[in-house]
Amino acid sequence: MTANGQNRKDIKPGLEVDIVLKKDQRSGKLTRGVVKDILTNSATHPHGIKVRLQDGQVGRVKAVH
């Protein structure tokens, strides 16, 4: 099952995810990485839960692998 990244409970540190970086929001370009921190406090978010990847990049989750 692939989660869509809008539910905080589906995302945990160590998971591989695809995110959209702030600079890529217009193009929708995805960046794959491993979650280090979850930055969104609410249980859900319509544009995706915001996370920080292990390499330090920050973006909203579009898919969980």
Backbone as XML, in Angstrom:
<?xml version="1.0"?>
<chain id="A" units="angstrom">
  <residue number="1" name="MET">
    <atom name="N" x="0.838" y="-1.191" z="0.000"/>
    <atom name="CA" x="0.000" y="0.000" z="0.000"/>
    <atom name="C" x="0.883" y="1.256" z="0.000"/>
  </residue>
  <residue number="2" name="THR">
    <atom name="N" x="0.648" y="2.135" z="-0.916"/>
    <atom name="CA" x="1.389" y="3.386" z="-0.971"/>
    <atom name="C" x="0.514" y="4.499" z="-0.408"/>
  </residue>
  <residue number="3" name="ALA">
    <atom name="N" x="1.030" y="5.187" z="0.587"/>
    <atom name="CA" x="0.299" y="6.304" z="1.187"/>
    <atom name="C" x="0.520" y="7.552" z="0.340"/>
  </residue>
  <residue number="4" name="ASN">
    <atom name="N" x="-0.414" y="8.494" z="0.430"/>
    <atom name="CA" x="-0.316" y="9.704" z="-0.384"/>
    <atom name="C" x="0.405" y="10.853" z="0.314"/>
  </residue>
  <residue number="5" name="GLY">
    <atom name="N" x="0.834" y="10.655" z="1.551"/>
    <atom name="CA" x="1.613" y="11.686" z="2.229"/>
    <atom name="C" x="0.806" y="12.750" z="2.930"/>
  </residue>
  <residue number="6" name="GLN">
    <atom name="N" x="-0.529" y="12.601" z="2.968"/>
    <atom name="CA" x="-1.360" y="13.615" z="3.619"/>
    <atom name="C" x="-1.684" y="13.283" z="5.074"/>
  </residue>
  <residue number="7" name="ASN">
    <atom name="N" x="-1.403" y="12.053" z="5.492"/>
    <atom name="CA" x="-1.680" y="11.642" z="6.869"/>
    <atom name="C" x="-0.384" y="11.464" z="7.640"/>
  </residue>
  <residue number="8" name="ARG">
    <atom name="N" x="-0.271" y="12.195" z="8.747"/>
    <atom name="CA" x="0.958" y="12.172" z="9.539"/>
    <atom name="C" x="1.268" y="10.775" z="10.061"/>
  </residue>
  <residue number="9" name="LYS">
    <atom name="N" x="0.208" y="9.999" z="10.370"/>
    <atom name="CA" x="0.418" y="8.666" z="10.940"/>
    <atom name="C" x="1.084" y="7.707" z="9.950"/>
  </residue>
  <residue number="10" name="ASP">
    <atom name="N" x="1.039" y="8.011" z="8.645"/>
    <atom name="CA" x="1.642" y="7.140" z="7.628"/>
    <atom name="C" x="3.139" y="7.382" z="7.476"/>
  </residue>
  <residue number="11" name="ILE">
    <atom name="N" x="3.649" y="8.439" z="8.098"/>
    <atom name="CA" x="5.029" y="8.871" z="7.863"/>
    <atom name="C" x="5.830" y="8.750" z="9.147"/>
  </residue>
  <residue number="12" name="LYS">
    <atom name="N" x="6.968" y="8.059" z="9.054"/>
    <atom name="CA" x="7.822" y="7.873" z="10.220"/>
    <atom name="C" x="9.277" y="8.077" z="9.809"/>
  </residue>
  <residue number="13" name="PRO">
    <atom name="N" x="10.125" y="8.559" z="10.728"/>
    <atom name="CA" x="11.548" y="8.677" z="10.415"/>
    <atom name="C" x="12.103" y="7.337" z="9.938"/>
  </residue>
  <residue number="14" name="GLY">
    <atom name="N" x="12.930" y="7.391" z="8.897"/>
    <atom name="CA" x="13.516" y="6.183" z="8.337"/>
    <atom name="C" x="12.809" y="5.668" z="7.100"/>
  </residue>
  <residue number="15" name="LEU">
    <atom name="N" x="11.591" y="6.167" z="6.836"/>
    <atom name="CA" x="10.856" y="5.745" z="5.639"/>
    <atom name="C" x="11.388" y="6.457" z="4.404"/>
  </residue>
  <residue number="16" name="GLU">
    <atom name="N" x="11.352" y="5.751" z="3.267"/>
    <atom name="CA" x="11.716" y="6.380" z="2.001"/>
    <atom name="C" x="10.465" y="7.035" z="1.412"/>
  </residue>
  <residue number="17" name="VAL">
    <atom name="N" x="10.595" y="8.301" z="1.033"/>
    <atom name="CA" x="9.455" y="9.064" z="0.525"/>
    <atom name="C" x="9.856" y="9.885" z="-0.694"/>
  </residue>
  <residue number="18" name="ASP">
    <atom name="N" x="8.848" y="10.322" z="-1.451"/>
    <atom name="CA" x="9.044" y="11.326" z="-2.498"/>
    <atom name="C" x="8.445" y="12.620" z="-1.980"/>
  </residue>
  <residue number="19" name="ILE">
    <atom name="N" x="9.221" y="13.706" z="-2.053"/>
    <atom name="CA" x="8.731" y="15.002" z="-1.605"/>
    <atom name="C" x="8.832" y="16.014" z="-2.742"/>
  </residue>
  <residue number="20" name="VAL">
    <atom name="N" x="8.051" y="17.096" z="-2.610"/>
    <atom name="CA" x="8.198" y="18.251" z="-3.499"/>
    <atom name="C" x="8.846" y="19.359" z="-2.681"/>
  </residue>
  <residue number="21" name="LEU">
    <atom name="N" x="9.994" y="19.822" z="-3.131"/>
    <atom name="CA" x="10.681" y="20.924" z="-2.465"/>
    <atom name="C" x="9.951" y="22.225" z="-2.765"/>
  </residue>
  <residue number="22" name="LYS">
    <atom name="N" x="10.124" y="23.216" z="-1.909"/>
    <atom name="CA" x="9.473" y="24.518" z="-2.093"/>
    <atom name="C" x="9.766" y="25.081" z="-3.494"/>
  </residue>
  <residue number="23" name="LYS">
    <atom name="N" x="11.022" y="24.994" z="-3.922"/>
    <atom name="CA" x="11.404" y="25.553" z="-5.224"/>
    <atom name="C" x="10.817" y="24.768" z="-6.397"/>
  </residue>
  <residue number="24" name="ASP">
    <atom name="N" x="10.355" y="23.528" z="-6.139"/>
    <atom name="CA" x="9.823" y="22.677" z="-7.207"/>
    <atom name="C" x="8.296" y="22.616" z="-7.208"/>
  </residue>
  <residue number="25" name="GLN">
    <atom name="N" x="7.637" y="23.438" z="-6.377"/>
    <atom name="CA" x="6.179" y="23.343" z="-6.279"/>
    <atom name="C" x="5.490" y="23.640" z="-7.612"/>
  </residue>
  <residue number="26" name="ARG">
    <atom name="N" x="6.020" y="24.587" z="-8.385"/>
    <atom name="CA" x="5.415" y="24.912" z="-9.676"/>
    <atom name="C" x="5.527" y="23.759" z="-10.661"/>
  </residue>
  <residue number="27" name="SER">
    <atom name="N" x="6.731" y="23.155" z="-10.732"/>
    <atom name="CA" x="6.981" y="22.079" z="-11.691"/>
    <atom name="C" x="6.447" y="20.739" z="-11.197"/>
  </residue>
  <residue number="28" name="GLY">
    <atom name="N" x="6.350" y="20.572" z="-9.868"/>
    <atom name="CA" x="5.902" y="19.306" z="-9.312"/>
    <atom name="C" x="6.992" y="18.239" z="-9.294"/>
  </residue>
  <residue number="29" name="LYS">
    <atom name="N" x="8.239" y="18.645" z="-9.529"/>
    <atom name="CA" x="9.370" y="17.700" z="-9.544"/>
    <atom name="C" x="9.514" y="17.038" z="-8.177"/>
  </residue>
  <residue number="30" name="LEU">
    <atom name="N" x="9.654" y="15.715" z="-8.182"/>
    <atom name="CA" x="9.769" y="14.962" z="-6.936"/>
    <atom name="C" x="11.228" y="14.702" z="-6.589"/>
  </residue>
  <residue number="31" name="THR">
    <atom name="N" x="11.498" y="14.694" z="-5.302"/>
    <atom name="CA" x="12.821" y="14.381" z="-4.778"/>
    <atom name="C" x="12.653" y="13.200" z="-3.832"/>
  </residue>
  <residue number="32" name="ARG">
    <atom name="N" x="13.437" y="12.136" z="-4.030"/>
    <atom name="CA" x="13.324" y="10.963" z="-3.157"/>
    <atom name="C" x="14.377" y="11.022" z="-2.063"/>
  </residue>
  <residue number="33" name="GLY">
    <atom name="N" x="13.975" y="10.617" z="-0.861"/>
    <atom name="CA" x="14.908" y="10.598" z="0.241"/>
    <atom name="C" x="14.325" y="9.861" z="1.428"/>
  </residue>
  <residue number="34" name="VAL">
    <atom name="N" x="15.077" y="9.845" z="2.511"/>
    <atom name="CA" x="14.667" y="9.161" z="3.734"/>
    <atom name="C" x="14.322" y="10.200" z="4.794"/>
  </residue>
  <residue number="35" name="VAL">
    <atom name="N" x="13.164" y="10.033" z="5.431"/>
    <atom name="CA" x="12.667" y="10.991" z="6.426"/>
    <atom name="C" x="13.574" y="11.013" z="7.655"/>
  </residue>
  <residue number="36" name="LYS">
    <atom name="N" x="13.966" y="12.232" z="8.050"/>
    <atom name="CA" x="14.702" y="12.428" z="9.306"/>
    <atom name="C" x="13.757" y="12.979" z="10.370"/>
  </residue>
  <residue number="37" name="ASP">
    <atom name="N" x="13.039" y="14.067" z="10.036"/>
    <atom name="CA" x="12.126" y="14.718" z="10.988"/>
    <atom name="C" x="10.796" y="15.000" z="10.312"/>
  </residue>
  <residue number="38" name="ILE">
    <atom name="N" x="9.704" y="14.937" z="11.098"/>
    <atom name="CA" x="8.383" y="15.345" z="10.624"/>
    <atom name="C" x="8.145" y="16.756" z="11.139"/>
  </residue>
  <residue number="39" name="LEU">
    <atom name="N" x="7.860" y="17.697" z="10.230"/>
    <atom name="CA" x="7.749" y="19.106" z="10.608"/>
    <atom name="C" x="6.305" y="19.575" z="10.768"/>
  </residue>
  <residue number="40" name="THR">
    <atom name="N" x="5.350" y="18.851" z="10.205"/>
    <atom name="CA" x="3.939" y="19.226" z="10.338"/>
    <atom name="C" x="3.397" y="18.648" z="11.639"/>
  </residue>
  <residue number="41" name="ASN">
    <atom name="N" x="2.730" y="19.494" z="12.431"/>
    <atom name="CA" x="2.183" y="19.034" z="13.715"/>
    <atom name="C" x="0.774" y="18.474" z="13.592"/>
  </residue>
  <residue number="42" name="SER">
    <atom name="N" x="0.004" y="18.934" z="12.595"/>
    <atom name="CA" x="-1.374" y="18.474" z="12.483"/>
    <atom name="C" x="-1.423" y="17.040" z="11.951"/>
  </residue>
  <residue number="43" name="ALA">
    <atom name="N" x="-2.530" y="16.356" z="12.186"/>
    <atom name="CA" x="-2.677" y="14.946" z="11.803"/>
    <atom name="C" x="-2.714" y="14.766" z="10.281"/>
  </residue>
  <residue number="44" name="THR">
    <atom name="N" x="-3.290" y="15.754" z="9.586"/>
    <atom name="CA" x="-3.357" y="15.679" z="8.125"/>
    <atom name="C" x="-3.024" y="17.038" z="7.542"/>
  </residue>
  <residue number="45" name="HIS">
    <atom name="N" x="-2.655" y="17.049" z="6.251"/>
    <atom name="CA" x="-2.433" y="18.307" z="5.548"/>
    <atom name="C" x="-2.762" y="18.080" z="4.083"/>
  </residue>
  <residue number="46" name="PRO">
    <atom name="N" x="-3.602" y="18.957" z="3.480"/>
    <atom name="CA" x="-4.059" y="18.725" z="2.097"/>
    <atom name="C" x="-2.942" y="18.738" z="1.059"/>
  </residue>
  <residue number="47" name="HIS">
    <atom name="N" x="-1.823" y="19.427" z="1.355"/>
    <atom name="CA" x="-0.729" y="19.477" z="0.379"/>
    <atom name="C" x="0.386" y="18.501" z="0.699"/>
  </residue>
  <residue number="48" name="GLY">
    <atom name="N" x="0.204" y="17.703" z="1.754"/>
    <atom name="CA" x="1.230" y="16.742" z="2.148"/>
    <atom name="C" x="1.909" y="17.176" z="3.433"/>
  </residue>
  <residue number="49" name="ILE">
    <atom name="N" x="2.310" y="16.191" z="4.214"/>
    <atom name="CA" x="2.998" y="16.447" z="5.472"/>
    <atom name="C" x="4.414" y="16.956" z="5.175"/>
  </residue>
  <residue number="50" name="LYS">
    <atom name="N" x="4.818" y="18.024" z="5.853"/>
    <atom name="CA" x="6.155" y="18.583" z="5.629"/>
    <atom name="C" x="7.177" y="17.801" z="6.454"/>
  </residue>
  <residue number="51" name="VAL">
    <atom name="N" x="8.261" y="17.392" z="5.783"/>
    <atom name="CA" x="9.316" y="16.631" z="6.443"/>
    <atom name="C" x="10.687" y="17.181" z="6.087"/>
  </residue>
  <residue number="52" name="ARG">
    <atom name="N" x="11.680" y="16.823" z="6.916"/>
    <atom name="CA" x="13.080" y="17.075" z="6.595"/>
    <atom name="C" x="13.710" y="15.726" z="6.285"/>
  </residue>
  <residue number="53" name="LEU">
    <atom name="N" x="14.400" y="15.646" z="5.151"/>
    <atom name="CA" x="15.083" y="14.417" z="4.784"/>
    <atom name="C" x="16.430" y="14.334" z="5.497"/>
  </residue>
  <residue number="54" name="GLN">
    <atom name="N" x="17.042" y="13.156" z="5.456"/>
    <atom name="CA" x="18.331" y="12.970" z="6.126"/>
    <atom name="C" x="19.416" y="13.860" z="5.538"/>
  </residue>
  <residue number="55" name="ASP">
    <atom name="N" x="19.251" y="14.262" z="4.260"/>
    <atom name="CA" x="20.249" y="15.154" z="3.649"/>
    <atom name="C" x="19.955" y="16.633" z="3.923"/>
  </residue>
  <residue number="56" name="GLY">
    <atom name="N" x="18.896" y="16.912" z="4.709"/>
    <atom name="CA" x="18.598" y="18.276" z="5.117"/>
    <atom name="C" x="17.567" y="18.996" z="4.268"/>
  </residue>
  <residue number="57" name="GLN">
    <atom name="N" x="17.168" y="18.406" z="3.148"/>
    <atom name="CA" x="16.162" y="19.055" z="2.295"/>
    <atom name="C" x="14.790" y="18.969" z="2.959"/>
  </residue>
  <residue number="58" name="VAL">
    <atom name="N" x="13.973" y="20.013" z="2.774"/>
    <atom name="CA" x="12.642" y="20.088" z="3.376"/>
    <atom name="C" x="11.602" y="20.190" z="2.278"/>
  </residue>
  <residue number="59" name="GLY">
    <atom name="N" x="10.530" y="19.416" z="2.412"/>
    <atom name="CA" x="9.446" y="19.487" z="1.432"/>
    <atom name="C" x="8.240" y="18.729" z="1.915"/>
  </residue>
  <residue number="60" name="ARG">
    <atom name="N" x="7.198" y="18.716" z="1.074"/>
    <atom name="CA" x="5.952" y="18.037" z="1.431"/>
    <atom name="C" x="5.889" y="16.671" z="0.771"/>
  </residue>
  <residue number="61" name="VAL">
    <atom name="N" x="5.476" y="15.672" z="1.563"/>
    <atom name="CA" x="5.450" y="14.288" z="1.085"/>
    <atom name="C" x="4.335" y="14.091" z="0.063"/>
  </residue>
  <residue number="62" name="LYS">
    <atom name="N" x="4.687" y="13.507" z="-1.081"/>
    <atom name="CA" x="3.716" y="13.178" z="-2.118"/>
    <atom name="C" x="3.490" y="11.677" z="-2.217"/>
  </residue>
  <residue number="63" name="ALA">
    <atom name="N" x="4.470" y="10.874" z="-1.828"/>
    <atom name="CA" x="4.322" y="9.419" z="-1.869"/>
    <atom name="C" x="5.248" y="8.791" z="-0.841"/>
  </residue>
  <residue number="64" name="VAL">
    <atom name="N" x="4.776" y="7.672" z="-0.263"/>
    <atom name="CA" x="5.564" y="6.901" z="0.696"/>
    <atom name="C" x="5.862" y="5.552" z="0.054"/>
  </residue>
  <residue number="65" name="HIS">
    <atom name="N" x="7.111" y="5.086" z="0.154"/>
    <atom name="CA" x="7.497" y="3.810" z="-0.491"/>
    <atom name="C" x="7.698" y="2.710" z="0.529"/>
  </residue>
</chain>
